[in-house]
Amino acid sequence: MDTVANLQKELESCLGSINSAGLDKLDSQNIEKLEQISAATDGLGMKQGKKLIDNLCVVLKAFKEEKSTGESVSLRLTALDFYLQNTKGGDTEDL
């Protein structure tokens, strides 16, 4: 994940995997992948993306422990998807 475009592709793939599997089948590998992507955003200067990914990771972990709701996860997935769609094709995250 050496470029913004590669990171965006990885993030899209990970989110697609979470969405297609469903929250009831969420596994720790998806969360670990999101954490790796989050670490990569730091090096690319994507501060807003990092915040959104980290927020999603926290809520996904809480959901797995039955301390959060599907609505909360859905809200964060939507926010991250919106972020992705609005940063695609650019090397900045100006929103």
C-alpha positions in Angstrom: 0.0 0.0 0.0 2.5 2.5 -1.2 0.1 4.9 -2.9 -3.2 6.4 -2.0 -4.8 4.6 -5.0 -3.5 1.2 -3.8 -4.7 1.9 -0.2 -8.1 2.9 -1.5 -8.3 -0.4 -3.5 -7.4 -2.4 -0.4 -9.9 -0.5 1.8 -12.6 -1.1 -0.8 -11.9 -4.8 -0.9 -11.9 -5.0 2.9 -15.2 -3.2 3.2 -16.7 -5.3 0.4 -15.7 -8.4 2.3 -17.3 -7.1 5.5 -20.5 -6.2 3.7 -20.8 -9.4 1.7 -20.1 -11.7 4.6 -22.5 -9.8 6.9 -21.9 -8.6 10.5 -23.0 -11.9 12.0 -20.0 -13.6 10.2 -17.5 -10.9 11.0 -14.1 -12.3 11.8 -11.0 -10.9 13.3 -9.1 -11.1 10.0 -11.2 -8.2 8.6 -10.5 -6.1 11.7 -6.8 -6.9 11.5 -6.7 -5.9 7.8 -8.5 -2.6 8.6 -5.8 -2.0 11.3 -3.1 -2.6 8.7 -4.7 -0.2 6.3 -5.1 2.4 9.1 -1.3 2.2 9.8 -0.6 2.7 6.1 -2.8 5.8 6.0 -0.5 7.4 8.5 2.4 7.2 6.2 0.4 8.7 3.3 -0.9 11.6 5.3 -4.5 10.5 5.2 -5.5 11.8 8.6 -9.3 11.8 8.1 -9.2 8.3 6.6 -7.2 7.1 9.6 -9.8 8.5 12.0 -12.7 6.9 10.1 -10.9 3.5 9.8 -9.9 3.5 13.5 -13.5 4.4 14.5 -14.8 1.5 12.5 -12.3 -0.9 14.0 -13.4 0.1 17.6 -17.0 -0.3 16.8 -16.5 -3.7 15.0 -14.6 -5.0 18.0 -17.4 -3.8 20.3 -20.0 -5.4 18.0 -18.2 -8.7 18.2 -18.3 -8.4 22.0 -22.0 -7.5 21.8 -21.3 -4.1 23.2 -22.4 -2.2 20.0 -25.3 -2.4 17.5 -25.4 -3.2 13.9 -26.7 0.4 13.3 -23.6 1.8 14.8 -21.4 -0.3 12.5 -23.6 0.5 9.5 -23.2 4.3 10.2 -19.4 4.0 10.3 -19.3 1.8 7.2 -21.4 4.4 5.4 -19.1 7.2 6.5 -16.0 5.4 5.4 -17.7 4.5 2.0 -18.6 8.2 1.5 -15.0 9.1 2.3 -13.7 6.6 -0.2 -16.0 7.7 -3.0 -15.1 11.4 -2.5 -11.3 10.8 -2.4 -11.1 8.4 -5.4 -8.9 9.5 -8.2 -7.0 12.1 -6.2 -3.9 12.0 -4.1 -5.4 14.2 -1.4 -8.3 13.8 1.0 -9.7 17.3 0.6 -13.4 17.0 1.5 
